[in-house]
Amino acid sequence: MANLNLGELDLTTDEFILDEVDNKVELQLGTFSNQIFYGVRSCPQRMEGMLSGFQSDLSSISSEIQTLQQQSVSMNVRLKNRQAVRSHLSQLVDELVVPGAMISTIMESPVTEQEFLEQLHELNNKINFAKELSFRETLACSDIQDIVDRLKLKAVSKIREFILQKIYSFRKPMTNYQIPQNTLLKYRFFYQFLLANERTVAKEIRDEYVDTMSKIYYSYFKSYSGRLLKVQYEEVADKDDLMGVEDTPSLKSRNTIFTLGQRGAILSPAELEGPILVPHTAQRGDSRYPYETLFRSQHYALLDNGCREYLFLSDFFMVAGNSALDLFNSIMGKTLSMFLKSMSTYVSDCYDSIAVFLCIHIILRFRAITAKRNIPALDKYWEAVLELLWPRFELILEMNIHSIRNTDPQKLGVLDTRPHYITRRYAEFSSAIVSINQTFPNERTNTLLGQLQVEVENFVLKMAAEFPSRRDQLIFLINNYDMMLGVLMERAADDSKEVEGFQQLLLARTQEFIEEILSPPFGGMIAFVKEAEALMEKGQLDRLKNEEARITQLVRGFSSTWKQSVESMSQDVMRSFTNFKNGTSIIQGALTQLIQYYHGFHKILNQPTFRSLAVRSELINLHHLMVEVKKHKPNF
């Protein structure tokens, strides 16, 4: 037992006890065997004594087994305790020991080396472990506290110098600050180390970064915005360039005020997220752009830089939620305020409603892009811009509505049945707004467009009333409705309210015009057909049986003049309407209506009341008439 090694104690308690018991039993049994052998030959009394002694020895073996068992349990407990203590002591010693490699790396190696970063992680762990031991008042902590503190100060000093140098490098002219930003992200643990161990230095670095980047962004965007304005179109709409004013040379030269043209392409994905304008390149090429193009370029640069900056701040400075937004605003706030102030100045004197509406939809699309990227940093700015643009757009639209409402037809020059320039302005403008509004519908816009449409319809009726004849009035109305419908259908959906409204107006006026042009050559026959059909419904057709002379005149008059009348009517219609397709459609409608009237004339004369009339034989065969009429239909 004295030579038992605790480290070599691999036997279980039971195995140990059994070995000891075997030894004892073998010894006792050997002695007992010898005693029996010699006792048999002795007297029985000695035999009894020997058995009693053996019984006593067995009892002592049992007590020794119990003692051995207790010793074994005690040794197992001591072994486990020693192993547990050795594990804890080993970890404690490892944490308390500051390796020479760590000291030399922290003190001498550049911070950009991977070894420095690895040793900084180890140092951070030892600092945290030392803090934990100091809370427990562990005496061994004092042995390493001084050297750990010195290493921490050295690491903080080197990290501070490195990060500040990177921040100062942003200030150099023509610097692409994304490169040093990417470098800082590679060493983001540096700031984490500072934040955990030296908050004053971490705050100094954060404040220095905020101050530097705030000035850089403000300077860049102020310069860029100023240079962009130098390539804007010089001629822009003013307060007198409204839809209802008389055509003037200056207004004609700014025909894009009411026309979308190619301006709508700015909302296509290719242009919306395309490269930003380079002002000095545009100036060298004498290029000029509408305001919305400059607005798009300026705000796409803001979106791109803003998203990148927000992600950098969240990653490097380890902020999220409102803290990230506050840090972002401390950097970009001055720039965003400059944007809003500049835009407020522009908007207060802007009368180009299409430019304002395009800017609104640029912002709506940029807002959707930042939402898709999960970047909330610019949300409040987008809302502030929309709060500037929407009221201005509505004001300009209301000014145009009032200008049309207050238009005096007498002051608009010579009357002409061709489409009026005011209705053309409306058609171009309405189709532009409707087509832009389809992606992000706005009810307020739809309401204002509805009001504008009502005023234009009233204006067209007022202008038509200036013509002395109903025929010229109808030609004017049809030409204007057809023109507005054609322009609208190029951009707006076929089921839009504007398209449906003008389709109904055009159909009604076209039907009335057909009756109007059929009346001079065929009015007598048409009146007779309508009168006779009304009497037939009442069963009173006999009231016309004495109209033989009238009927004879109608039959012979139609037969002798219809070809000449149709030819004259066709030429007159084609001269009256500016849209060849529309004129052709009207002629076809008139000839179809003429055949229907003549068919009705046939049916009436086939009634018993008129069957005896000799002039019936002079009626033109209906099929022959249809064949002849087709010859007069214009071809496209």
Disulfide bonds with the S-S distance in Angstrom:
none
